[in-house]
């Protein structure tokens, strides 16, 4: 599982997620995006880039809920985005 800021310098979170999805060895790893300003337009871009979810940077409870949901999936399943 990877949690990445969408607004990183050099390679932003969108580029990172696309690189993860493009590599067969990492394509199935769930990626959660953190954003200081989530919105409908950004949400669509997040989905296209391959993120599982987007969470506001300071929404600790929301992030924990998503992490717990992914961890509770069946052990024999690889972690999948909902």
N, C-alpha and C positions, 0 to 999 in steps of 0.2 A: 504494500500500500504506500502511495506517495501523496504527500500534501505539499502543494506548491503555490506560491504567491503568483498571481497573474501579472503583477507589475514589476517583475525583476529586471535589473539592468542587463545589458548584453543580450541574453536569450530570455525572452519573457515566458510566462507560464504557458501561453498558447503554443509557442514554438516547442517548448519542452514536451508538452502533451502529445503534439503531433509526432515528434521524434520517438517518443516511447511507443506510440501506436504503430509506427512504421517499422519497428524492429520486431521480428518474430519472437525473439527471446523475451521481450518485455511487453508485448502487445496486450497481454491479459492482466497486467498489474492495474488495479484500480487507482485512479488519480483524482484527488479532490483539489479544487481550486479555491484559494483564498483571495477575496477582493475587498478593497476599501469602499467600493461603490457598486455592489451588484445591482443589476437591472435587467429588464426583459431583453434588451438588445445584447447585452453582455452574456446573458444566460444562453441565448441561441448560439453565440460564438463559442461559448464553453462547450456546449454539446457537440458542435461540429469538430472541435479540436480533440474530443475524446475524453473529456473529464466526466467523471461519474456525477459529481455534484459541485455546486458553487456555494460557498459559505462566506458571510461577512467576516473580515479579519478578526474582529473582536467579539464574535458570537461563539464563545467557548462552549456553551451548552449545545448549540447546534452542531458544532464540529464533533463533540464527544458523541452525540446521538448518531451521527453518520458513521463514525468509526466503530461504534458498538454494533450497529446494524450490519456492517460489512463483516465484522468478526464473528457474528452469530450464524453466518451461513454454514451450511453443512461442510464438515472438514474435508470430505472427499471432492467437493466442488472447488474449482478455483474461484477466487473472489470475483464476483461479477457486479457490474454496475446495474442498478435497478432501472 
